[in-house]
Amino acid sequence: MVEKPPWKKSNPRKKAGNKSKRLTPAEKAAAKRAAKKAGRRYPNLVDNMRVAATKKPSAKTR
């Protein structure tokens, strides 16, 4: 079975009640660098998802 791309999936926050996390300024800069490297002016969903996936859990969530 082929997995759907992220932009065609339903919003998981609506289902599970999960709250989205904001990217830090450093993570935003990393996403912008990735977009620039790929030839885009601004980061897209995939750039933001890649940066968010590399987030380390905070001390509160451990």
N, C-alpha and C positions, 0 to 999 in steps of 0.2 A: 504494500500500500504506500502510495506516495504522500509525503507530508505536505500540507498546504503551506504556502509562504505566509509570513507573519501578517501581512496586510490583508489577507483573506480569512484569517482566523477571527473568531469572536473574542471580545474583550474578556480576559480571565478575571479581571477585578470585579466585574458584575456578578460572576458566578460564585466565586469563593469569598467575596468580601475583602479581598486583599487590597491594601492601600499601596499605591505606587510610591516609589522612593525617588526623590529629586537627585539629579546628578550634581556633584560638587563642582566648583569652578575648575579644578584640575581635570576632572573627568570630562567636562564640557570641552576643555582645550584639547584633550586627547581625541575626542570624537571629531573636532574640527580639523585636527592634523590628519586624521585618517581620510576625511572627506577631501581635503586639499590634495593629498597624495593620489586619490582616485580621480582628481580632476573636477570635483564639485566645489561650489562656493560655500555651501552650508552642509552640515551633517544631516543625513537622512535617518530613517528608522533603524536601518541595519547598523549604521555607525553607532548610534546611541545604544542599541541592544548589545552590541559587542562590548562596549565600555561598561555597561551595567552588569554584564555577566562576569566581568573580571573583578567586581567589587568584593572587598573582603567584609565579612560580617563584623558589625560593630561590637564593642564590649558588652553592650546592653542585651544583644540577642544571643549571646553565647550561653 
